[in-house]
Amino acid sequence: MNAFRILIIAALGCAALPAFALSEGGQTQLHQLQTRWAEINYQLPEKQREEAFGKLVTQADAALAGEPKAPELLIWRGIILSTQAGAKGGLGALSLVKQAKSSLEQALAIDPQALAGSAYTSLGSLYYQVPGWPIGFGDDDEAEKLLKQALAINPDGIDPNYFYADYLQRKKRYAEARGALQKALAAKDRPGRELADKGRRAEAQALLQQVEGKLK
């Protein structure tokens, strides 16, 4: 992004039973959103991503129309909006980021455990990447609090460790960041999320190389 950049956010693929269990059709729609998100983010040319993510938001909205209290779908709507903001760039993306924040907060209010605490991961990553007042709602202290809540739920997950590591390296806490990245790279594969896992591991490896350079 021009004024700020939103990193790619990915929710986790497995979770305890949510307070509002998805129907079979909802589960199918969730998997379709996850799969298409990974295809757009990791395979589509960069110039085509904003429009593609916009279409995927419409698909998420249609899924939510049938199950408006499904935290998993709310989380993924937030994820897609966030990555669309990253593809759009500039201050014009702030409206998308605010919509993403709203979706993630709704998911947390319904079931904080949904998708292994992914709403905490996604919302925390927004808080440290979005500008602070008066431009946006960014807040590093709130970001760390949320990311630690995500790790409390899923301490070995690839996403909470990756985003906590990115937060730590931005704060120049390089030794801690290295440890989190090593955990991210050691995370188990998520069934049905092969493309997303491959892309996230590549990002984690690239960040680890940067961190290692800072520690020399």
KOLLUMBA-501739 format. One record per residue: residue in three letters; x, y, z of N, C-alpha, C in turn. Coordinates in Angstrom, 3 decimals. Atoms other than C-alpha are relative to their C-alpha. Layout:
N
<site ALA, <X, Y, Z>, <X, Y, Z>, <X, Y, Z>>
...
REM end
This chain:
216
<site MET, <0.842, -1.176, 0.000>, <0.000, 0.000, 0.000>, <0.884, 1.235, 0.000>>
<site ASN, <-0.803, -1.204, 0.089>, <1.147, 3.564, -0.446>, <0.245, 0.606, 1.382>>
<site ALA, <-0.159, -0.616, -1.307>, <0.475, 5.176, 2.947>, <0.264, -1.049, 1.079>>
<site PHE, <-0.255, 1.101, -0.911>, <0.456, 1.871, 4.798>, <-0.290, -1.294, -0.743>>
<site ARG, <0.170, 1.273, 0.680>, <0.474, -1.784, 3.917>, <-0.562, -1.031, 0.959>>
<site ILE, <0.591, 1.062, -0.789>, <-1.704, -4.566, 5.240>, <0.602, -1.319, -0.452>>
<site LEU, <-0.505, 1.321, 0.341>, <-0.020, -7.948, 5.357>, <-1.161, -0.943, -0.252>>
<site ILE, <1.018, 0.983, 0.293>, <-1.880, -10.940, 4.123>, <-0.385, -0.738, 1.275>>
<site ILE, <0.517, 0.638, -1.193>, <-4.065, -12.418, 6.818>, <-0.684, -1.303, -0.397>>
<site ALA, <0.649, 1.274, 0.273>, <-5.089, -16.043, 6.853>, <-0.496, -0.605, 1.294>>
<site ALA, <0.531, 0.642, -1.189>, <-7.351, -17.735, 9.349>, <0.470, -1.442, 0.072>>
<site LEU, <-0.412, 1.373, -0.199>, <-6.624, -21.146, 10.783>, <-1.104, -0.944, -0.436>>
<site GLY, <0.940, 0.900, 0.637>, <-8.282, -24.196, 9.365>, <-0.784, -0.898, 0.910>>
<site CYS, <0.709, 0.926, -0.866>, <-9.433, -26.122, 12.426>, <-0.345, 0.699, 1.297>>
<site ALA, <0.421, -0.668, -1.225>, <-11.271, -25.211, 15.607>, <-0.881, -0.918, 0.813>>
<site ALA, <0.987, 0.677, -0.813>, <-13.352, -26.427, 18.485>, <-1.383, 0.341, -0.516>>
<site LEU, <1.353, -0.257, 0.468>, <-17.095, -26.564, 17.968>, <-0.416, 1.417, 0.372>>
<site PRO, <0.400, -1.372, -0.284>, <-18.385, -22.974, 17.652>, <-1.346, 0.072, 0.689>>
<site ALA, <1.284, -0.198, -0.652>, <-21.299, -21.529, 19.543>, <-1.145, -0.126, -1.005>>
<site PHE, <0.992, 0.110, 1.062>, <-23.210, -21.346, 16.238>, <0.617, -0.880, -1.080>>
<site ALA, <-0.639, 0.936, 0.919>, <-22.245, -24.466, 14.278>, <-0.459, 0.273, -1.427>>
<site LEU, <0.316, -0.187, 1.413>, <-22.075, -24.042, 10.520>, <-0.798, -1.182, -0.533>>
<site SER, <0.700, 1.065, 0.697>, <-24.494, -25.997, 8.405>, <0.953, -0.667, -0.985>>
<site GLU, <-0.837, 0.669, 0.996>, <-23.107, -28.440, 5.858>, <0.255, 0.911, -1.194>>
<site GLY, <-0.168, -0.941, 1.104>, <-23.732, -25.863, 3.155>, <0.934, 1.136, 0.367>>
<site GLY, <-0.891, -1.052, -0.454>, <-21.991, -23.212, 5.219>, <1.445, -0.444, 0.029>>
<site GLN, <-1.356, 0.541, -0.006>, <-18.960, -25.441, 5.638>, <0.573, -0.050, -1.410>>
<site THR, <-0.444, 0.026, 1.398>, <-18.798, -25.894, 1.883>, <0.354, 1.400, -0.475>>
<site GLN, <-0.274, -1.386, 0.400>, <-19.007, -22.146, 1.343>, <1.268, 0.534, 0.660>>
<site LEU, <-1.211, -0.425, -0.695>, <-16.306, -21.550, 3.958>, <1.240, -0.537, -0.709>>
<site HIS, <-1.141, 0.599, 0.692>, <-13.957, -23.956, 2.213>, <0.228, 0.672, -1.352>>
<site GLN, <-0.131, -0.686, 1.291>, <-14.671, -22.263, -1.116>, <0.651, 1.369, 0.172>>
<site LEU, <-0.605, -1.311, -0.269>, <-13.799, -18.867, 0.373>, <1.486, -0.142, 0.305>>
<site GLN, <-1.396, 0.222, -0.364>, <-10.568, -20.196, 1.880>, <0.846, -0.364, -1.221>>
<site THR, <-0.744, 0.471, 1.176>, <-9.516, -21.922, -1.326>, <0.191, 1.118, -1.011>>
<site ARG, <-0.098, -1.078, 0.982>, <-10.291, -18.981, -3.592>, <0.903, 1.112, 0.504>>
<site TRP, <-0.885, -1.018, -0.568>, <-8.557, -16.561, -1.222>, <1.466, -0.350, -0.267>>
<site ALA, <-1.391, 0.427, 0.209>, <-5.346, -18.588, -1.449>, <0.385, 0.085, -1.465>>
<site GLU, <-0.288, -0.081, 1.433>, <-5.596, -18.793, -5.229>, <0.261, 1.442, -0.426>>
<site ILE, <-0.171, -1.409, 0.366>, <-6.019, -15.031, -5.562>, <1.305, 0.543, 0.560>>
<site ASN, <-1.127, -0.608, -0.680>, <-3.336, -14.159, -3.061>, <1.352, -0.538, -0.448>>
<site TYR, <-1.287, 0.625, 0.293>, <-0.645, -16.608, -4.100>, <0.208, -0.372, -1.465>>
<site GLN, <-0.152, 0.412, 1.398>, <-1.327, -17.308, -7.780>, <-0.385, 1.075, -1.006>>
<site LEU, <0.481, -0.997, 0.951>, <-3.055, -14.315, -9.357>, <0.996, 1.156, -0.109>>
<site PRO, <-0.868, -1.182, 0.133>, <-1.002, -11.422, -10.793>, <-0.478, 1.122, 0.912>>
<site GLU, <0.308, -1.019, -1.000>, <-0.851, -8.524, -8.342>, <-1.045, 0.999, -0.484>>
<site LYS, <0.923, -1.006, 0.517>, <-2.769, -6.113, -10.600>, <-1.443, -0.484, -0.056>>
<site GLN, <1.352, 0.558, 0.092>, <-5.765, -8.455, -10.713>, <-0.620, -0.306, 1.358>>
<site ARG, <0.455, 0.478, -1.305>, <-6.072, -9.070, -6.989>, <-1.112, 0.845, 0.617>>
<site GLU, <1.016, -0.835, -0.644>, <-8.115, -6.079, -5.835>, <-1.398, -0.346, -0.502>>
<site GLU, <1.319, 0.326, 0.568>, <-10.982, -6.818, -8.209>, <-0.443, -1.402, 0.400>>
<site ALA, <0.343, 1.378, -0.356>, <-10.830, -10.546, -7.474>, <-0.420, -0.111, 1.461>>
<site PHE, <0.393, 0.019, -1.410>, <-10.939, -9.972, -3.728>, <-1.358, 0.672, 0.193>>
<site GLY, <1.303, -0.646, -0.079>, <-13.883, -7.611, -4.220>, <-1.131, -0.964, -0.335>>
<site LYS, <1.003, 1.013, 0.360>, <-15.808, -10.399, -5.935>, <-0.142, -1.043, 1.097>>
<site LEU, <0.048, 0.996, -1.067>, <-14.873, -12.749, -3.120>, <-0.716, 0.546, 1.231>>
<site VAL, <0.776, -0.622, -1.086>, <-16.266, -10.285, -0.557>, <-1.493, -0.172, -0.270>>
<site THR, <1.411, 0.194, 0.367>, <-19.567, -10.450, -2.437>, <-0.433, -1.423, 0.269>>
<site GLN, <0.307, 1.399, -0.265>, <-19.427, -14.225, -2.189>, <-0.124, -0.255, 1.506>>
<site ALA, <0.084, 0.146, -1.456>, <-18.758, -13.999, 1.555>, <-1.297, 0.608, 0.531>>
<site ASP, <1.254, -0.633, -0.418>, <-21.695, -11.612, 1.961>, <-1.194, -0.901, -0.294>>
<site ALA, <1.091, 0.904, 0.357>, <-23.953, -14.084, 0.162>, <-0.065, -1.175, 0.971>>
<site ALA, <-0.030, 1.094, -0.969>, <-22.834, -16.870, 2.495>, <-0.547, 0.455, 1.346>>
<site LEU, <0.466, -0.534, -1.278>, <-23.473, -14.666, 5.530>, <-1.487, 0.319, -0.004>>
<site ALA, <1.437, -0.270, 0.079>, <-26.950, -13.810, 4.289>, <-0.795, -1.195, 0.491>>
<site GLY, <0.670, 1.218, -0.448>, <-27.879, -17.410, 4.992>, <0.307, -0.363, 1.439>>
<site GLU, <-0.414, 0.328, -1.368>, <-25.968, -17.715, 8.275>, <0.717, 1.212, 0.611>>
<site PRO, <-0.602, -1.271, -0.437>, <-25.417, -14.178, 9.645>, <0.731, -0.067, 1.336>>
<site LYS, <-0.657, 0.130, -1.303>, <-24.274, -15.420, 13.072>, <1.149, -1.005, -0.028>>
<site ALA, <-1.087, 0.967, 0.108>, <-21.596, -17.788, 11.758>, <1.336, 0.714, 0.176>>
<site PRO, <-1.248, -0.720, -0.217>, <-18.309, -16.564, 13.269>, <1.066, -0.329, -1.039>>
<site GLU, <-0.996, 0.385, 1.008>, <-16.261, -18.519, 10.722>, <-0.146, 0.832, -1.268>>
<site LEU, <0.238, -0.797, 1.199>, <-17.872, -16.659, 7.837>, <0.300, 1.475, 0.253>>
<site LEU, <-0.338, -1.386, -0.349>, <-17.536, -13.325, 9.641>, <1.517, 0.200, 0.005>>
<site ILE, <-1.461, -0.077, -0.004>, <-13.829, -14.028, 10.178>, <0.528, 0.079, -1.423>>
<site TRP, <-0.518, 0.007, 1.370>, <-13.301, -14.818, 6.534>, <-0.416, 1.221, -0.800>>
<site ARG, <0.341, -1.281, 0.630>, <-15.213, -11.749, 5.423>, <1.031, 1.048, 0.397>>
<site GLY, <-1.012, -0.937, -0.456>, <-12.789, -9.750, 7.558>, <1.346, -0.228, -0.654>>
<site ILE, <-1.274, 0.334, 0.642>, <-9.788, -11.551, 6.112>, <0.021, 0.473, -1.452>>
<site ILE, <0.063, -0.370, 1.419>, <-10.892, -10.986, 2.533>, <0.008, 1.524, -0.161>>
<site LEU, <0.002, -1.468, 0.059>, <-11.652, -7.301, 3.146>, <1.389, 0.561, 0.291>>
<site SER, <-1.339, -0.465, -0.347>, <-8.229, -6.873, 4.732>, <0.975, -0.166, -1.156>>
<site THR, <-0.913, 0.223, 1.111>, <-6.394, -8.406, 1.822>, <-0.396, 0.817, -1.223>>
<site GLN, <0.423, -0.909, 1.062>, <-8.502, -6.409, -0.616>, <0.566, 1.393, 0.264>>
<site ALA, <-0.581, -1.292, -0.356>, <-7.350, -3.315, 1.272>, <1.481, 0.033, -0.350>>
<site GLY, <-1.409, 0.066, 0.337>, <-3.753, -4.434, 0.862>, <0.245, 0.103, -1.486>>
<site ALA, <-0.134, -0.065, 1.450>, <-4.267, -4.868, -2.857>, <-0.356, 1.389, -0.539>>
<site LYS, <0.430, -1.332, 0.441>, <-5.998, -1.488, -3.183>, <1.070, 1.042, 0.289>>
<site GLY, <-1.059, -0.917, -0.398>, <-3.372, 0.495, -1.284>, <-0.494, 1.402, 0.297>>
<site GLY, <0.294, -1.401, -0.285>, <-3.324, 4.050, 0.001>, <-1.071, 0.204, 1.047>>
<site LEU, <0.999, -0.329, -1.007>, <-5.677, 5.846, 2.336>, <-1.408, -0.401, -0.422>>
<site GLY, <1.300, 0.449, 0.474>, <-8.589, 4.784, 0.149>, <-0.368, -1.380, 0.498>>
<site ALA, <0.252, 1.341, -0.512>, <-8.207, 1.325, 1.638>, <-0.519, 0.018, 1.437>>
<site LEU, <0.405, -0.054, -1.405>, <-9.092, 2.537, 5.140>, <-1.456, -0.419, 0.218>>
<site SER, <1.401, 0.393, -0.163>, <-12.821, 2.056, 4.587>, <-0.143, -1.520, -0.006>>
<site LEU, <0.024, 1.462, 0.032>, <-12.189, -1.600, 3.718>, <0.528, -0.580, 1.309>>
<site VAL, <-0.588, 0.467, -1.253>, <-10.012, -2.039, 6.806>, <-1.000, 0.146, 1.149>>
<site LYS, <0.988, -0.207, -1.062>, <-12.744, -0.597, 9.019>, <-1.132, -1.021, -0.096>>
<site GLN, <1.000, 1.057, 0.168>, <-15.265, -3.019, 7.537>, <0.537, -1.334, 0.492>>
<site ALA, <-0.625, 1.242, -0.460>, <-12.833, -5.867, 8.198>, <0.006, -0.050, 1.523>>
<site LYS, <-0.016, -0.087, -1.462>, <-12.445, -4.739, 11.813>, <-1.375, -0.308, 0.579>>
<site SER, <1.356, 0.223, -0.478>, <-16.205, -4.715, 12.274>, <-0.381, -1.475, -0.084>>
<site SER, <0.324, 1.420, 0.162>, <-16.585, -8.265, 10.919>, <0.722, -0.851, 1.036>>
<site LEU, <-0.792, 0.777, -0.957>, <-13.808, -9.586, 13.135>, <-0.498, 0.209, 1.424>>
<site GLU, <0.537, -0.274, -1.331>, <-15.242, -7.894, 16.230>, <-1.335, -0.715, 0.205>>
<site GLN, <1.258, 0.743, -0.097>, <-18.656, -9.419, 15.482>, <0.275, -1.476, 0.257>>
<site ALA, <-0.353, 1.407, -0.193>, <-17.032, -12.855, 15.243>, <0.455, -0.253, 1.432>>
<site LEU, <-0.478, 0.154, -1.373>, <-15.280, -12.368, 18.583>, <-1.144, 0.052, 1.001>>
<site ALA, <1.138, -0.117, -0.908>, <-18.526, -11.347, 20.240>, <-0.839, -1.270, 0.018>>
<site ILE, <0.794, 1.227, 0.107>, <-20.166, -14.563, 19.046>, <0.758, -1.199, 0.555>>
<site ASP, <-0.792, 1.161, -0.433>, <-17.360, -17.078, 19.614>, <1.486, 0.288, -0.171>>
<site PRO, <-1.426, -0.311, 0.100>, <-13.758, -16.067, 20.396>, <0.856, -1.205, -0.389>>
<site GLN, <-0.766, 1.211, 0.304>, <-12.647, -19.689, 19.926>, <-0.117, -0.443, -1.457>>
<site ALA, <0.257, 0.439, 1.374>, <-13.892, -19.953, 16.340>, <1.279, -0.016, -0.828>>
<site LEU, <-1.191, 0.171, 0.838>, <-11.270, -21.198, 13.878>, <1.270, 0.197, 0.821>>
<site ALA, <-1.169, -0.007, -0.885>, <-8.813, -21.633, 16.750>, <0.480, 1.413, 0.327>>
<site GLY, <-0.365, -1.356, -0.412>, <-8.925, -17.961, 17.710>, <0.472, 0.892, -1.126>>
<site SER, <-0.498, -0.758, 1.152>, <-8.321, -16.640, 14.205>, <-0.436, 1.462, -0.010>>
<site ALA, <0.426, -1.407, -0.028>, <-10.316, -13.463, 14.828>, <0.990, 0.842, 0.797>>
<site TYR, <-1.008, -0.719, -0.764>, <-7.755, -12.471, 17.460>, <1.244, 0.264, -0.857>>
<site THR, <-1.166, -0.153, 0.871>, <-4.913, -13.080, 14.991>, <-0.234, 1.082, -1.044>>
<site SER, <0.291, -0.917, 1.096>, <-6.554, -11.169, 12.179>, <-0.185, 1.430, 0.495>>
<site LEU, <0.228, -1.340, -0.535>, <-7.695, -8.238, 14.312>, <1.301, 0.583, 0.562>>
<site GLY, <-1.276, -0.474, -0.519>, <-4.337, -8.016, 16.064>, <0.925, 0.484, -1.091>>
<site SER, <-0.873, -0.401, 1.101>, <-2.521, -7.853, 12.763>, <-0.449, 1.323, -0.617>>
<site LEU, <0.481, -1.303, 0.480>, <-4.751, -4.981, 11.669>, <0.469, 1.127, 0.916>>
<site TYR, <-0.325, -1.061, -0.951>, <-4.040, -3.021, 14.832>, <1.448, 0.473, -0.107>>
<site TYR, <-1.372, -0.494, 0.082>, <-0.278, -2.947, 14.280>, <0.387, 0.480, -1.398>>
<site GLN, <-0.336, -0.418, 1.354>, <-0.417, -2.287, 10.536>, <-0.737, 1.253, -0.465>>
<site VAL, <0.799, -1.168, 0.376>, <-3.106, 0.399, 10.286>, <0.544, 1.222, 0.740>>
<site PRO, <-0.455, -1.211, -0.690>, <-2.086, 4.002, 11.084>, <-0.845, 0.293, 1.239>>
<site GLY, <0.733, -0.378, -1.200>, <-3.082, 5.330, 14.483>, <-0.806, 1.267, -0.201>>
<site TRP, <0.800, -1.228, 0.026>, <-5.291, 8.287, 15.336>, <0.884, 1.167, -0.449>>
<site PRO, <1.399, -0.188, 0.410>, <-6.308, 10.584, 13.671>, <-0.352, -0.664, -1.336>>
<site ILE, <0.276, 0.608, 1.307>, <-5.987, 8.612, 10.427>, <-0.781, -1.299, 0.145>>
<site GLY, <0.622, 1.304, -0.143>, <-6.923, 5.143, 11.587>, <-0.098, -0.417, 1.460>>
<site PHE, <0.210, 0.506, -1.353>, <-7.415, 2.922, 14.622>, <1.217, -0.765, 0.522>>
<site GLY, <-1.175, 0.763, -0.386>, <-3.907, 1.452, 14.846>, <0.423, 0.233, 1.444>>
<site ASP, <-0.396, -0.070, -1.412>, <-2.618, 0.669, 18.341>, <0.896, -1.203, 0.276>>
<site ASP, <-0.936, 1.106, -0.183>, <0.513, -1.414, 18.990>, <-0.265, -0.787, 1.283>>
<site ASP, <0.276, 0.703, -1.258>, <-0.401, -2.233, 22.591>, <-1.195, -0.946, -0.155>>
<site GLU, <1.181, 0.836, 0.236>, <-3.811, -3.525, 21.545>, <0.348, -1.152, -0.925>>
<site ALA, <-0.429, 1.054, 0.916>, <-2.179, -5.472, 18.728>, <0.673, -1.136, 0.749>>
<site GLU, <-0.717, 1.053, -0.731>, <0.157, -7.334, 21.077>, <-0.948, -0.774, 0.912>>
<site LYS, <0.984, 0.667, -0.859>, <-2.687, -8.067, 23.488>, <-0.811, -1.028, -0.792>>
<site LEU, <0.825, 0.889, 0.821>, <-4.813, -9.590, 20.715>, <0.809, -1.174, -0.538>>
<site LEU, <-0.839, 1.070, 0.540>, <-1.949, -11.574, 19.198>, <0.354, -1.015, 1.081>>
<site LYS, <-0.279, 0.918, -1.099>, <-1.103, -13.047, 22.592>, <-1.236, -0.832, 0.353>>
<site GLN, <1.232, 0.762, -0.224>, <-4.753, -14.047, 23.024>, <-0.142, -1.099, -1.051>>
<site ALA, <0.033, 1.016, 1.053>, <-4.556, -15.845, 19.685>, <0.957, -1.139, 0.319>>
<site LEU, <-0.996, 1.021, -0.327>, <-1.409, -17.675, 20.791>, <-0.405, -0.824, 1.213>>
<site ALA, <0.483, 0.757, -1.153>, <-3.034, -18.666, 24.075>, <-0.956, -1.101, -0.435>>
<site ILE, <0.947, 0.983, 0.526>, <-5.698, -20.485, 22.054>, <0.700, -1.010, -0.902>>
<site ASN, <-0.660, 0.868, 0.984>, <-3.413, -21.883, 19.356>, <1.507, 0.285, -0.008>>
<site PRO, <-1.409, -0.370, -0.169>, <0.220, -21.695, 20.533>, <0.932, -0.496, -1.093>>
<site ASP, <-0.876, 0.568, 1.019>, <1.633, -23.803, 17.707>, <-0.448, 0.300, -1.430>>
<site GLY, <0.536, -0.282, 1.325>, <-0.352, -22.369, 14.794>, <0.937, 0.831, -0.858>>
<site ILE, <-0.886, -0.724, 0.917>, <1.409, -21.023, 11.726>, <-0.342, 1.490, -0.044>>
<site ASP, <0.391, -1.402, 0.155>, <-0.600, -17.803, 11.485>, <0.229, 0.850, 1.245>>
<site PRO, <-0.252, -0.857, -1.163>, <-0.567, -16.525, 15.090>, <1.485, 0.205, 0.261>>
<site ASN, <-1.447, -0.152, -0.191>, <3.165, -17.194, 15.307>, <0.615, 0.908, -1.058>>
<site TYR, <-0.543, -0.853, 1.062>, <3.873, -15.564, 11.952>, <-0.313, 1.476, 0.256>>
<site PHE, <0.368, -1.400, -0.173>, <1.949, -12.395, 12.697>, <0.573, 0.589, 1.291>>
<site TYR, <-0.655, -0.504, -1.205>, <3.303, -12.129, 16.231>, <1.473, 0.284, -0.290>>
<site ALA, <-1.393, -0.230, 0.388>, <6.792, -12.477, 14.758>, <0.144, 1.288, -0.805>>
<site ASP, <-0.082, -1.225, 0.792>, <6.096, -9.721, 12.259>, <-0.156, 1.223, 0.892>>
<site TYR, <0.159, -1.092, -0.960>, <4.857, -7.492, 15.062>, <1.302, 0.219, 0.777>>
<site LEU, <-1.218, -0.101, -0.811>, <7.972, -8.265, 17.123>, <1.168, 0.599, -0.785>>
<site GLN, <-1.121, -0.542, 0.767>, <10.400, -7.522, 14.307>, <-0.199, 1.487, -0.291>>
<site ARG, <0.251, -1.431, 0.182>, <8.714, -4.175, 13.702>, <0.356, 0.790, 1.263>>
<site LYS, <-0.370, -0.618, -1.273>, <9.339, -3.439, 17.387>, <1.487, -0.226, 0.316>>
<site LYS, <-1.438, 0.282, -0.124>, <12.990, -4.537, 16.893>, <0.306, -0.992, 1.112>>
<site ARG, <-0.191, 1.080, -0.969>, <12.540, -7.475, 19.254>, <0.360, -1.253, -0.791>>
<site TYR, <-0.370, 0.973, 1.022>, <14.447, -9.693, 16.865>, <0.162, -1.418, 0.533>>
<site ALA, <-0.181, 1.345, -0.545>, <15.345, -12.618, 19.121>, <-1.352, -0.674, 0.243>>
<site GLU, <1.340, 0.541, -0.206>, <11.689, -13.075, 20.103>, <-0.664, -0.314, -1.336>>
<site ALA, <0.587, 0.221, 1.323>, <10.655, -12.746, 16.473>, <0.540, -1.285, -0.619>>
<site ARG, <-0.589, 1.227, 0.548>, <13.076, -15.489, 15.459>, <-0.648, -1.238, 0.604>>
<site GLY, <0.639, 1.146, -0.640>, <11.589, -17.869, 18.006>, <-1.404, -0.246, -0.514>>
<site ALA, <1.371, 0.142, 0.514>, <8.045, -17.189, 16.800>, <-0.003, -0.512, -1.434>>
<site LEU, <-0.078, 0.460, 1.384>, <9.050, -17.694, 13.175>, <0.399, -1.462, -0.078>>
<site GLN, <-0.379, 1.409, -0.023>, <10.710, -20.998, 13.990>, <-1.200, -0.871, 0.348>>
<site LYS, <1.216, 0.733, -0.335>, <7.445, -22.132, 15.578>, <-0.970, -0.006, -1.174>>
<site ALA, <0.881, -0.068, 1.169>, <5.489, -20.938, 12.543>, <0.438, -0.999, -1.061>>
<site LEU, <-0.511, 0.903, 1.025>, <7.731, -22.914, 10.209>, <-0.137, -1.468, 0.403>>
<site ALA, <0.146, 1.370, -0.493>, <7.369, -26.018, 12.394>, <-1.460, -0.429, 0.122>>
<site ALA, <1.420, 0.301, -0.162>, <3.553, -25.843, 12.391>, <-0.433, -1.141, -0.913>>
<site LYS, <0.536, 1.113, 0.784>, <1.625, -28.868, 11.180>, <-0.812, 0.511, -1.186>>
<site ASP, <0.816, -0.333, 1.165>, <-0.030, -28.818, 7.773>, <-1.483, -0.006, 0.377>>
<site ARG, <1.441, -0.067, -0.224>, <-3.709, -27.881, 7.728>, <-0.716, -0.673, -1.164>>
<site PRO, <0.705, 0.703, 1.080>, <-5.931, -30.279, 5.752>, <-0.850, 0.963, -0.826>>
<site GLY, <0.759, -0.848, 0.904>, <-7.377, -28.540, 2.702>, <0.546, 1.397, -0.150>>
<site ARG, <-0.566, -1.349, 0.058>, <-5.163, -25.480, 3.174>, <1.435, -0.027, -0.549>>
<site GLU, <-1.358, 0.219, 0.468>, <-2.109, -26.665, 1.266>, <0.605, 1.233, -0.664>>
<site LEU, <-0.525, -1.171, 0.702>, <-1.726, -23.606, -0.963>, <0.260, 1.145, 0.977>>
<site ALA, <-0.181, -1.054, -0.994>, <-2.201, -21.194, 1.948>, <1.216, -0.285, 0.881>>
<site ASP, <-1.141, 0.364, -0.840>, <0.320, -23.098, 4.070>, <1.318, 0.201, -0.740>>
<site LYS, <-1.217, -0.178, 0.800>, <2.884, -23.106, 1.280>, <0.368, 1.483, -0.111>>
<site GLY, <-0.248, -1.433, 0.116>, <2.513, -19.365, 0.783>, <0.432, 0.623, 1.316>>
<site ARG, <-0.353, -0.569, -1.305>, <2.649, -18.570, 4.496>, <1.411, -0.432, 0.409>>
<site ARG, <-1.351, 0.453, -0.355>, <5.757, -20.700, 4.983>, <1.061, 0.770, -0.780>>
<site ALA, <-0.949, -0.786, 0.793>, <7.486, -18.850, 2.165>, <0.160, 1.394, 0.602>>
<site GLU, <-0.060, -1.319, -0.639>, <6.602, -15.548, 3.860>, <0.768, -0.064, 1.322>>
<site ALA, <-0.692, 0.157, -1.275>, <7.819, -16.835, 7.227>, <1.500, -0.193, -0.205>>
<site GLN, <-1.414, 0.231, 0.274>, <11.093, -18.030, 5.732>, <0.694, 1.292, -0.425>>
<site ALA, <-0.575, -1.275, 0.438>, <11.690, -14.677, 4.038>, <0.173, 0.957, 1.177>>
<site LEU, <-0.099, -0.872, -1.166>, <10.975, -12.821, 7.276>, <1.092, -0.484, 0.938>>
<site LEU, <-1.041, 0.549, -0.865>, <13.257, -15.165, 9.213>, <1.386, 0.413, -0.502>>
<site GLN, <-1.286, -0.426, 0.556>, <16.116, -14.325, 6.858>, <0.290, 1.466, 0.352>>
<site GLN, <-0.171, -1.416, -0.381>, <15.544, -10.610, 7.520>, <0.374, 0.133, 1.479>>
<site VAL, <-0.247, -0.065, -1.435>, <15.467, -11.177, 11.277>, <1.399, -0.503, 0.336>>
<site GLU, <-1.338, 0.535, -0.231>, <18.586, -13.316, 11.197>, <1.065, 1.030, -0.350>>
<site GLY, <-0.941, -1.042, 0.398>, <20.347, -10.497, 9.382>, <0.141, 1.088, 1.053>>
<site LYS, <-0.026, -1.022, -1.048>, <19.411, -8.073, 12.163>, <0.737, -0.494, 1.250>>
<site LEU, <-0.622, 0.544, -1.190>, <20.793, -10.434, 14.797>, <1.503, -0.228, -0.147>>
<site LYS, <-1.439, 0.226, 0.219>, <24.253, -10.740, 13.214>, <0.814, 1.198, 0.484>>
REM end
